[in-house]
Amino acid sequence: MASKDPKNKLAFLSMPAPASYVAGLGRGASGFTTRSDIGPAREGPSEEVVAEARAKRGEEDQPDPEQFQDPDNEYGLFAGMTYEADDEEADRIYEQVDDAMDSRRRAGRCVPFALWFVFVFPI
């Protein structure tokens, strides 16, 4: 039976664990190893090796400044296309769908004043 003395209740914390002790084994946990326990499978290439490989391929160290161009600028893929009547119709339809979805969200979010008044000031 356990001791009633509060000083001895936590005495086991200062003792070393038994040699065959596995933490969590009583709860059904078993020994397993994860990648974080053993580290990466191998080291990656050093900076010098990466720079040498880029030089062999003819790549620049600095990225292309035009790489992250603003998509609203329509630079590149759609730059030479004309805006036609079917494009206007598609834009109008998408705008109607967006408005309908917004009104649905608004209707679900809004509580009529009469219901709000009853909940805030119950009779």
C-alpha angles and dihedrals in degrees: 000000000000121000120255092215108106092207092061094044093084098032091110090069092071094048123090117252119254115266095250096042117134114189113238096009091124089058093052098265115141131194114280135159127220132196090257090058095056101029129231120336091240140348120266123240118285122250091256092055092048092049091049092050091050091050091052091052092046095242122151122239091225118067120240108273090215091056095094098043118165108267092213089062090070090218112164121357100040099023096106098041123105124231105243136188094264089053089054090049092050091049090050092050092049090049090053091050091049091050091049092050091048092051090050091052091046092050092051092047099046122080116205113250094242092058092044091051092051093051095046097043108029117192 
